[in-house]
Amino acid sequence: MKKVLSRAVIGTTGGWRDSHRMSDAVERGDVDIIGLGRPLREDSDFVSEALRRQVRRSNL
C-alpha cells in the first residue's frame, strides 16, 4: 500500500505486541504510525522499554 500511496501517512493498530516487530515495520517503511491501545494503557513498562529499544512482548 505504501508504494501506491507514497504521500499518505499509513498507520495501523491492533494486534501489535512485539516491540521488535513494531520497530522493524516502521524502519522498513511499511507503516508510519503504530497505534497502541491496551499496551499503552495497561502495560506502561512495555511502552517505556520499547522507546528505549528494549525488545520484548507485551504481557497482554
HUSULBEL-V785844 format. One record per pair of residues at least 12 apart in sequence whose ideal C-beta (glycine too) atoms are under 7 Angstrom apart, sorted by sequence separation. I is the first residue (numbers start at 1). J is the second residue. D is the distance in Angstrom with one decimal. If there is no record, write none. Layout:
i:I j:J d:D
i:I j:J d:D
//
This chain:
i:22 j:34 d:5.1
i:46 j:58 d:4.7
i:43 j:58 d:5.3
i:43 j:59 d:5.5
i:43 j:60 d:5.9
i:16 j:34 d:5.6
i:42 j:60 d:5.8
i:12 j:31 d:5.1
i:39 j:58 d:4.4
i:11 j:31 d:6.4
i:16 j:36 d:6.9
i:10 j:31 d:5.1
i:11 j:32 d:6.3
i:13 j:34 d:6.9
i:39 j:60 d:6.1
i:10 j:32 d:5.3
i:11 j:33 d:3.7
i:12 j:34 d:5.8
i:13 j:35 d:3.1
i:17 j:39 d:7.0
i:38 j:60 d:5.0
i:9 j:32 d:4.8
i:12 j:35 d:7.0
i:9 j:33 d:6.5
i:11 j:35 d:6.2
i:13 j:37 d:6.5
i:2 j:29 d:6.0
i:2 j:30 d:6.4
i:22 j:50 d:6.8
i:19 j:49 d:6.9
i:19 j:50 d:3.8
i:20 j:55 d:4.2
i:19 j:55 d:5.3
i:19 j:56 d:6.2
i:18 j:57 d:5.0
i:17 j:57 d:5.2
i:17 j:58 d:4.3
i:17 j:60 d:6.8
//
